Amino acid sequence: MIVHLIDGTYELFRHFYGARRFTDGKDAPFAAVRGVLNTVLQVLEGGGTHIGVATDHVIESFRNALWPGYKTGDGIEPALWEQFQPLEDALSAMGVIVWAMVEFEADDALASAAHLASADERVDRVWIWTPDKDLAQCVRGERVVQVERERAKKGAGEPVGPRQPRILIRDALAVRAKFGVEPERIPDYLALTGDSADGYPGIAGIGPKGAARLIASYGPVESFPPDALAPENRSLAMLCKQLATLRTDLPLFADVDELRWRGPTAGFDAWGGRLGDRLIERARRPL
């Protein structure tokens, strides 16, 4: 079996701003929620059986106490905020397992779910659906991979099912080719380069190529010799690595079959007025 783990927060943002290309900037209620559920349905229609969606119920997490500049919910548009809770409710009504994170982040849930699923010998592969570079640390060989949608072009990616856009599957070799380091060293890489999306700086003057060279020479930042980084930069790098390291110990499920999709709940029909009857009918149709 393939276990599909979807970054619900990323998908909500993607569909929210993607819809604006067709609405002249006018935000239709529940449009982003409908888009995320359509994405989930495409995975199921493509043969997916086991699926879980991680969301940021709130944006802040334990990392905000470690670094004052870490990302917050400030600046998120009200029309987008208003769809956070409906997304979780609609997914649950559709019968999809949802991990709504409060103390931790959706990325921690994805990392923990990948760790748990990959430990089950019944699982052939784990697909983590997100382009976020910090999730690259979870990739393991060809067994746990990162899946990223790319614009359709000749010869790119592979289709998952009907109406599914082309995708890029990034295994360990592809992570190495993209970042210059092994997946396990992604937290060290981000500790040096920083991550503007998450709001931590990394080390000034060290870019992607420089970070890859240092890691290739010395290994993890803890192993860097004294002359590799100034003392104050070493402390900052260690803190940034802590921010970049995803948790893999969250007890999200005891058995991977808890993620098996068994169809919508009885309450899903009530979402027809907000999501559209066609989407409800698709979810009800036997796969």
C-alpha positions as CSV (number, residue, x, y, z in Angstrom):
1,M,0.0,0.0,0.0
2,I,0.9,3.6,-0.4
3,V,0.2,6.0,2.5
4,H,-0.6,9.5,1.3
5,L,0.1,12.3,3.8
6,I,-1.1,15.7,2.7
7,D,-0.1,19.2,4.0
8,G,-3.6,20.7,4.4
9,T,-2.4,24.1,5.3
10,Y,-0.3,24.4,2.2
11,E,-3.1,23.1,0.1
12,L,-5.5,25.7,1.6
13,F,-3.2,28.5,0.8
14,R,-2.5,27.1,-2.7
15,H,-6.2,26.9,-3.5
16,F,-7.1,30.2,-1.9
17,Y,-4.6,32.2,-4.0
18,G,-5.0,30.0,-7.0
19,A,-8.7,30.7,-7.1
20,R,-8.1,34.5,-7.3
21,R,-6.6,34.1,-10.8
22,F,-10.1,33.3,-12.0
23,T,-12.2,35.6,-9.8
24,D,-10.6,39.0,-10.2
25,G,-9.5,38.9,-6.6
26,K,-13.0,38.2,-5.2
27,D,-12.9,35.4,-2.7
28,A,-15.8,33.0,-3.0
29,P,-16.8,31.4,0.3
30,F,-15.4,27.9,0.8
31,A,-13.6,28.0,-2.5
32,A,-10.3,27.0,-1.0
33,V,-11.9,24.3,1.1
34,R,-13.6,22.9,-2.0
35,G,-10.2,22.9,-3.7
36,V,-8.5,21.0,-0.9
37,L,-11.2,18.4,-0.9
38,N,-11.0,18.1,-4.6
39,T,-7.2,17.4,-4.3
40,V,-7.9,14.7,-1.7
41,L,-10.6,13.1,-4.0
42,Q,-8.1,13.1,-6.9
43,V,-5.7,11.1,-4.7
44,L,-8.5,8.7,-3.8
45,E,-9.7,8.4,-7.4
46,G,-6.2,7.6,-8.4
47,G,-6.1,4.5,-6.2
48,G,-5.2,5.9,-2.8
49,T,-6.6,3.9,0.1
50,H,-4.7,5.3,3.2
51,I,-4.7,9.0,3.6
52,G,-4.2,11.6,6.3
53,V,-4.2,15.4,6.2
54,A,-2.3,17.6,8.6
55,T,-3.4,21.2,9.3
56,D,-2.2,24.1,11.4
57,H,-5.2,24.7,13.6
58,V,-3.3,27.7,14.8
59,I,-0.1,29.0,13.1
60,E,1.9,29.4,16.3
61,S,3.7,26.5,17.9
62,F,6.3,25.7,20.5
63,R,8.9,27.1,18.2
64,N,7.6,30.7,18.7
65,A,9.0,30.4,22.3
66,L,12.4,29.5,20.9
67,W,12.7,32.3,18.4
68,P,10.7,35.5,18.6
69,G,10.8,36.0,14.8
70,Y,9.3,32.6,14.0
71,K,6.2,32.7,11.8
72,T,2.8,33.6,13.2
73,G,-0.7,34.1,11.9
74,D,-0.2,37.8,11.5
75,G,-1.0,39.0,8.0
76,I,-3.2,36.1,7.0
77,E,-6.2,37.5,5.2
78,P,-9.5,37.2,7.1
79,A,-11.1,35.5,4.1
80,L,-8.4,32.8,4.3
81,W,-8.6,32.5,8.1
82,E,-12.3,31.9,7.9
83,Q,-11.7,28.7,5.9
84,F,-9.2,27.0,8.4
85,Q,-11.9,25.5,10.7
86,P,-14.3,24.6,7.9
87,L,-11.5,22.7,6.1
88,E,-11.0,20.5,9.1
89,D,-14.7,20.0,9.6
90,A,-15.3,19.2,5.9
91,L,-12.4,16.7,5.8
92,S,-13.7,14.9,8.9
93,A,-17.2,14.8,7.4
94,M,-15.7,13.3,4.3
95,G,-14.2,10.5,6.4
96,V,-10.6,11.6,6.1
97,I,-8.3,11.5,9.1
98,V,-7.3,15.0,10.1
99,W,-4.5,16.0,12.4
100,A,-5.2,19.6,13.5
101,M,-2.1,20.9,15.2
102,V,-2.0,23.4,18.1
103,E,1.2,23.0,20.1
104,F,3.1,21.5,17.1
105,E,2.9,22.3,13.4
106,A,1.4,20.4,10.5
107,D,4.9,19.6,9.4
108,D,5.5,17.8,12.7
109,A,2.4,15.8,12.1
110,L,3.5,14.8,8.6
111,A,6.9,13.9,9.8
112,S,5.5,11.8,12.7
113,A,3.0,10.1,10.4
114,A,5.7,9.3,7.9
115,H,7.8,7.8,10.7
116,L,5.0,5.6,12.0
117,A,3.8,4.5,8.5
118,S,7.2,3.6,7.2
119,A,7.8,1.4,10.2
120,D,4.9,-0.8,9.1
121,E,6.1,-3.6,6.8
122,R,2.7,-3.6,5.1
123,V,3.5,-0.1,3.7
124,D,5.2,-0.1,0.4
125,R,5.8,3.7,0.1
126,V,4.9,6.9,1.9
127,W,4.1,9.9,-0.1
128,I,4.3,13.3,1.6
129,W,2.4,15.8,-0.4
130,T,4.1,19.2,0.1
131,P,6.9,21.2,-1.5
132,D,8.2,22.5,1.8
133,K,11.9,22.0,1.9
134,D,11.9,21.1,5.7
135,L,9.9,18.0,4.9
136,A,12.8,16.8,2.7
137,Q,14.4,15.6,6.0
138,C,11.8,12.8,6.1
139,V,12.7,11.3,2.8
140,R,14.2,7.8,3.1
141,G,15.5,6.2,-0.1
142,E,12.6,5.5,-2.4
143,R,10.3,4.3,0.4
144,V,9.4,7.7,1.9
145,V,9.3,10.4,-0.7
146,Q,8.2,14.0,-1.1
147,V,5.6,14.7,-3.8
148,E,5.4,18.2,-5.4
149,R,3.0,19.4,-8.1
150,E,4.7,21.1,-11.0
151,R,3.3,23.0,-14.0
152,A,2.3,20.5,-16.7
153,K,5.0,20.3,-19.3
154,K,6.1,17.6,-21.7
155,G,7.9,14.7,-19.9
156,A,7.6,16.1,-16.4
157,G,6.4,14.1,-13.4
158,E,3.9,11.3,-13.5
159,P,0.1,11.3,-13.3
160,V,-1.6,9.9,-10.1
161,G,-5.1,9.6,-11.5
162,P,-7.8,11.4,-13.5
163,R,-7.6,15.2,-13.6
164,Q,-4.5,15.1,-11.5
165,P,-1.8,17.6,-12.5
166,R,1.7,16.3,-13.2
167,I,3.8,15.7,-10.1
168,L,7.4,15.4,-9.2
169,I,8.4,12.6,-6.8
170,R,11.5,13.4,-4.9
171,D,13.4,10.5,-3.4
172,A,16.7,10.6,-1.5
173,L,18.8,10.9,-4.7
174,A,16.6,13.8,-5.8
175,V,16.9,15.5,-2.4
176,R,20.7,15.2,-2.7
177,A,20.6,16.6,-6.3
178,K,18.4,19.6,-5.2
179,F,20.1,20.6,-2.0
180,G,23.6,19.0,-2.1
181,V,23.0,17.1,1.2
182,E,21.4,13.9,2.3
183,P,17.9,14.1,3.6
184,E,19.1,13.5,7.2
185,R,21.2,16.7,6.9
186,I,18.4,19.0,5.8
187,P,18.1,20.4,9.4
188,D,21.8,21.3,9.3
189,Y,21.4,22.8,5.8
190,L,18.5,25.0,7.0
191,A,20.4,25.9,10.2
192,L,23.0,27.5,7.9
193,T,20.8,28.9,5.1
194,G,17.8,29.8,7.2
195,D,14.2,29.6,6.1
196,S,12.5,32.9,5.3
197,A,9.1,31.1,5.1
198,D,9.4,30.1,8.8
199,G,11.1,33.2,9.9
200,Y,14.6,32.2,11.1
201,P,17.7,33.6,9.6
202,G,20.5,31.0,9.4
203,I,24.1,32.3,9.3
204,A,24.8,35.5,7.4
205,G,27.1,35.0,4.4
206,I,26.4,31.2,4.1
207,G,24.2,30.4,1.0
208,P,23.0,27.0,-0.3
209,K,26.3,26.0,-1.9
210,G,28.4,27.1,1.1
211,A,26.1,25.2,3.4
212,A,26.4,22.0,1.3
213,R,30.2,22.3,1.2
214,L,30.5,22.7,5.0
215,I,28.2,19.8,5.7
216,A,30.1,17.6,3.1
217,S,33.3,18.5,4.9
218,Y,32.3,18.3,8.6
219,G,28.9,16.6,8.8
220,P,26.3,17.9,11.2
221,V,26.8,21.4,12.7
222,E,27.6,19.8,16.1
223,S,30.7,18.3,14.4
224,F,32.0,21.6,12.9
225,P,35.5,22.4,14.1
226,P,35.9,25.6,16.1
227,D,37.3,27.6,13.1
228,A,34.3,26.7,10.8
229,L,31.9,29.1,12.6
230,A,32.4,32.0,15.0
231,P,31.2,31.2,18.5
232,E,28.1,33.4,18.2
233,N,27.3,31.8,14.8
234,R,27.7,28.3,16.2
235,S,25.1,29.1,18.9
236,L,22.7,30.6,16.3
237,A,23.2,27.6,14.0
238,M,22.3,25.2,16.8
239,L,19.2,27.1,17.6
240,C,18.2,27.3,13.9
241,K,18.8,23.5,13.6
242,Q,16.4,23.0,16.6
243,L,13.8,25.1,14.8
244,A,14.3,23.2,11.5
245,T,14.2,19.7,13.0
246,L,10.7,18.2,12.8
247,R,9.2,16.1,15.5
248,T,8.7,12.4,14.6
249,D,7.4,11.2,18.0
250,L,3.8,12.4,18.0
251,P,1.4,9.4,18.7
252,L,-1.0,10.1,15.8
253,F,-2.1,6.5,15.3
254,A,-1.5,3.0,16.6
255,D,-2.2,1.2,13.3
256,V,-1.8,2.3,9.8
257,D,-5.2,1.0,8.9
258,E,-6.7,3.8,10.9
259,L,-5.8,5.9,7.8
260,R,-7.9,3.7,5.4
261,W,-10.6,5.8,3.8
262,R,-14.0,4.2,4.2
263,G,-16.1,6.8,2.6
264,P,-17.9,9.9,3.8
265,T,-19.9,10.1,7.0
266,A,-23.6,10.6,7.0
267,G,-23.1,14.3,7.8
268,F,-21.2,15.0,4.6
269,D,-24.3,15.5,2.5
270,A,-25.0,18.7,4.6
271,W,-21.9,20.2,3.0
272,G,-23.5,20.2,-0.5
273,G,-24.7,23.8,-0.3
274,R,-21.2,25.0,0.5
275,L,-19.0,22.6,-1.5
276,G,-21.3,21.8,-4.4
277,D,-23.4,18.7,-5.0
278,R,-21.0,17.4,-7.6
279,L,-18.2,17.1,-5.1
280,I,-20.5,15.3,-2.7
281,E,-21.6,12.9,-5.4
282,R,-18.0,12.2,-6.3
283,A,-17.1,11.3,-2.7
284,R,-20.2,9.1,-2.5
285,R,-19.4,7.2,-5.7
286,P,-17.7,3.9,-5.2
287,L,-14.0,3.9,-6.2
